[in-house]
């Protein structure tokens, strides 16, 4: 560890002296730790506020050794017993994902003979704020009274909220700090009282460094067995507020003050508009973020999406080259954050459009399982990957509940839902969704393509021909884009339906013989 060998690391009520290899509690008493538990604690302290997958911890603690998950479980158990009553506040287990140190960490310079409790200059450990998200301190909910039942109810509901918020892709939830939170962090507090099986909840969102109130509300949560949708909607609202405030700050900063995640915010806002020019500018922001921090996974995932969906490529390049670059970017995103639903969905989408359908389905399913109902971007990508790979019904089940939570969903997800409804035989519903998408983004080629098919199959030929005419106007290479779109669809019936609809609109000669994919079960490179 070099210079770090002569340091005291403080967290919560504890101090770890790396020079003497000892852990001390708030009174200065030494706490005994087994070697592996000490190594685990030191590793987590050097990388706070980051979710560490079990596989990564096994590789770190037992390099080049084949050990079972039980070894890590026992090691974590030893560490929890050493931390005692503070274990829950310090170390969080994220089910099926891994472990995270959830408290602020401070490093002190110290000589080997200086006791851990000595007063020294405090320096924040680098990396305390994640590069790809916003830090949120979630304070314990205040119970309605001091009686045991009210306190138990407040703790239980707080745990439900924490579990929901911890699945966010854009905010990192922390439950306790021993110093003021870093700048640009947020604090969520609230109170709860029980009303039968329902919960009456009051919440307050503030800026952590100046207590400026960003949002306050009162809401009623249904009984526990009906709470998933309500909690997902609450998480989506919280993400929107935090992301919106972060975007406002990023837009006000001078260029030299922007950090990597600020460029991600700016890029994501442009990407959400859906236009090709906006996506080109968004790509530049994401590449700036990667240049500042190559480990920012979400930026790699966005770049993969832009490359896959690019209508036109630079002179001398072809779409196959763009697809390969996209697949590499998506794969890198997953390597950086292997349990990120967003990154997995981007990877699934890139795989599907590279005709690696079976692997795409596996990754899309995992992305859906790891995401909340409100993760509409993740679920849109996963649903389209499932559609392309021949699993349209499964794609519908992934996406429709997410859009139902947000009546103001963006055009992209609504267009995807319209296409999936169309290809699962629900033409009228598809037509309605496609109209909603077109109202917000009238020149979106995927929406126009599906509108041609939906309108033609419903016998609305004027509407179909109008959509085709608009498609021709906005994309001079619309036929090449159509051919590519059909080429990676796994289901031949989908291809036939599109060809028939475009032919019915008078495009028979232009659409003859596109290079379509055969329907098959094996992945193809």
Buried (B, 14 or more C-beta within 10 A) or exposed (E): EEEBEBBBBBBBBBBBBBBBEBBBBEEEEEBEBEEBBBBBBBBBBBBBBBBBBBEBBBEEBBEEEEEEEEBBEBBBEBBBEBBEEBBBBBBBBBEEBBBBBBBBBBBBBBEEEBEBEBEBEEEBBEEBBBBBBBBBBBEBBBBBEEEEEBBEBBEEBBEBBBBBBBBBBBBBBBBBBEEEBBEBBBBBBBBBBBEEEBBBBBBBBBBBBEEEEBBEEEEEBBEEEEBBBBBBBBBBBBBBBBBBBBBEBBEEEEEEEBBBBBBBBBBBBBBBBBBBEBBEBBBBBBBBBBEBBBEBBBBBBBBBBBBBBBBBEEEEEEBEEBBBBBBBBBBBBBEBBBBBBBBBBBBBBBBBBBBBBBBBBBBBBBBBEBBBBBBBBBBBBBBBBBBBBBBBBBBBBBBBBBBEBBEEBBBBBBBBBBBBBBBBEBBEBBBBBBBBBBEBBEBBBBBBBBBBBBBBBBEBBEBBBBBBEBBBEBBEEBBBBBBBBBBBBBBBEBBEBBBBBBBBBEBEEBBEEBEBBEEEEEBEE
